[in-house]
Every structure is written in C-alpha cells, then in structure tokens.
Amino acid sequence: MQNRRVITGTALIAGIAILIVWYLKFVMRPVLQIVYSPMAAHTAHLVRLLNEGGPAPYGEEVMLSTAGDTLGRFTGTTLWIGYCAKGRLSWKSATELELSCPPHPDGKDVFVSSPHDGVTFRVVR
C-alpha cells in the first residue's frame, strides 16, 4: 500500500512537471502576426519568445507552416529567430516572405534558415 502511494505521488509530480514545461514552451508564445501566402499554400507566424533560454531570450521567431495547420505556431518550421522592434511580415510573391524589421538595440539575426518548402525568406532592416 505504501509503495502504491509513492508511485502514484511520483507519477502525479512528473505529470505536473511535464504540463508546466509544455505550457512554458508552447502556450507562452503570443502571436504577433499571421500572414497567408498569396496562393494560400503557407501560413507564416511571427511569435514572441517569452522564455529566458534558447537562442534569443525574449526575442521573436518566424514560423512557416502549411495552410490549415492550426498548430503551426508550435509545430511549424523555424525560418528566423532574433530581435526585431515592431517587425511586420509580408509576402512579396507566392514563394517570397519578408520580415521588415526596424533597428533594435539587440538587432541581430540569431538564426536564419535556408529556403524551405520552396519559400525563400529575408529580413530587411
């Protein structure tokens, strides 16, 4: 009986810890902007990073997902991570995505991906 309580308590604590990590990693990602490609094949998400860890603490991230993917801001492909003051996403064509990014004190690109799924991405400062 005592072992059963220990196992149940340990499983409960582990479950709560997993939920907290999931919440901090996935839910605490406010979407700043969503833009759909002209042919409606892709969706781009500009999200704020609210965690202290990772390559750009409290920075921004651009995620690309296929149209209709409701979890795209969590499961999409990362195109860019960095710091951008009041950035704006726009599609220049069906395959060209651009982030207009005014100067920022920490204005640096921490990660920029190569073309993904036929979509090229660039940051304009």
C-alpha positions as CSV (number, residue, x, y, z in Angstrom):
1,M,0.0,0.0,0.0
2,Q,2.8,2.4,0.9
3,N,4.6,1.7,-2.4
4,R,1.5,2.4,-4.4
5,R,1.2,5.8,-2.8
6,V,4.8,6.6,-3.6
7,I,4.4,5.5,-7.2
8,T,1.1,7.5,-7.5
9,G,2.7,10.6,-6.0
10,T,5.8,10.4,-8.2
11,A,3.6,10.0,-11.3
12,L,1.5,12.9,-10.3
13,I,4.5,15.2,-9.7
14,A,6.1,14.1,-13.1
15,G,2.8,14.7,-14.9
16,I,2.6,18.2,-13.4
17,A,6.2,19.0,-14.3
18,I,5.5,17.9,-17.9
19,L,2.4,20.1,-18.1
20,I,4.4,23.1,-16.8
21,V,7.2,22.6,-19.3
22,W,4.7,22.2,-22.1
23,Y,2.9,25.4,-21.0
24,L,6.0,27.4,-20.9
25,K,7.3,26.1,-24.2
26,F,4.2,26.1,-26.3
27,V,1.4,28.2,-24.8
28,M,3.6,31.2,-23.7
29,R,4.2,32.1,-27.4
30,P,2.0,35.1,-28.2
31,V,1.3,35.5,-31.9
32,L,2.2,39.0,-33.1
33,Q,1.2,38.5,-36.7
34,I,-0.2,35.8,-39.0
35,V,0.1,36.2,-42.8
36,Y,-1.1,33.8,-45.5
37,S,0.7,33.3,-48.8
38,P,-1.0,34.6,-51.9
39,M,-1.8,31.1,-53.2
40,A,-2.9,30.1,-49.7
41,A,-0.4,27.3,-49.5
42,H,1.5,28.5,-46.5
43,T,1.0,30.4,-43.3
44,A,3.7,32.5,-41.6
45,H,3.6,33.2,-37.9
46,L,5.6,35.9,-36.1
47,V,5.6,34.9,-32.4
48,R,7.2,36.4,-29.3
49,L,9.5,34.2,-27.3
50,L,8.8,34.6,-23.6
51,N,11.4,32.2,-22.3
52,E,14.9,33.0,-20.9
53,G,16.6,30.1,-22.6
54,G,17.1,29.3,-26.2
55,P,19.0,31.3,-28.9
56,A,17.1,34.6,-28.5
57,P,15.7,35.1,-25.0
58,Y,12.6,37.3,-25.2
59,G,13.1,37.7,-28.9
60,E,10.9,36.9,-31.9
61,E,10.6,33.8,-34.1
62,V,9.1,33.4,-37.6
63,M,7.5,30.0,-38.2
64,L,6.2,28.6,-41.5
65,S,3.5,26.0,-41.8
66,T,1.2,24.6,-44.4
67,A,-2.1,26.3,-44.7
68,G,-4.8,24.9,-42.5
69,D,-2.3,23.7,-39.8
70,T,-3.9,25.0,-36.7
71,L,-0.8,24.3,-34.6
72,G,1.6,26.0,-37.0
73,R,2.9,28.4,-34.4
74,F,4.0,25.4,-32.4
75,T,4.9,22.8,-35.0
76,G,5.9,24.9,-38.0
77,T,9.4,25.2,-39.4
78,T,11.5,27.9,-37.9
79,L,12.6,30.4,-40.6
80,W,14.2,33.0,-38.3
81,I,14.9,33.7,-34.7
82,G,16.2,37.1,-33.5
83,Y,15.4,40.5,-32.2
84,C,13.1,42.9,-34.1
85,A,11.3,46.0,-32.9
86,K,7.8,46.1,-34.3
87,G,8.5,43.7,-37.2
88,R,6.0,43.1,-40.0
89,L,5.7,40.0,-42.2
90,S,4.6,40.3,-45.8
91,W,4.6,38.0,-48.8
92,K,6.3,39.6,-51.8
93,S,5.2,36.7,-54.0
94,A,3.8,33.2,-53.6
95,T,7.3,32.0,-52.6
96,E,9.0,35.0,-51.1
97,L,8.4,36.0,-47.4
98,E,9.9,39.2,-46.0
99,L,10.3,40.5,-42.4
100,S,10.6,44.3,-42.2
101,C,12.5,44.9,-39.1
102,P,13.3,48.4,-37.8
103,P,16.6,48.8,-35.9
104,H,16.5,47.2,-32.5
105,P,19.2,47.6,-29.7
106,D,19.7,43.9,-29.8
107,G,19.0,43.8,-33.5
108,K,20.7,40.6,-34.6
109,D,19.7,37.6,-36.5
110,V,20.4,34.5,-34.3
111,F,19.1,32.0,-36.8
112,V,18.1,32.3,-40.5
113,S,17.1,29.2,-42.4
114,S,17.7,28.2,-45.9
115,P,14.7,28.1,-48.3
116,H,12.1,25.7,-47.0
117,D,9.3,24.1,-48.9
118,G,10.0,26.4,-51.9
119,V,9.7,29.5,-49.7
120,T,12.6,32.0,-49.5
121,F,12.9,34.3,-46.5
122,R,14.8,37.5,-45.9
123,V,15.0,40.2,-43.2
124,V,15.0,43.8,-44.3
125,R,16.4,46.2,-41.7
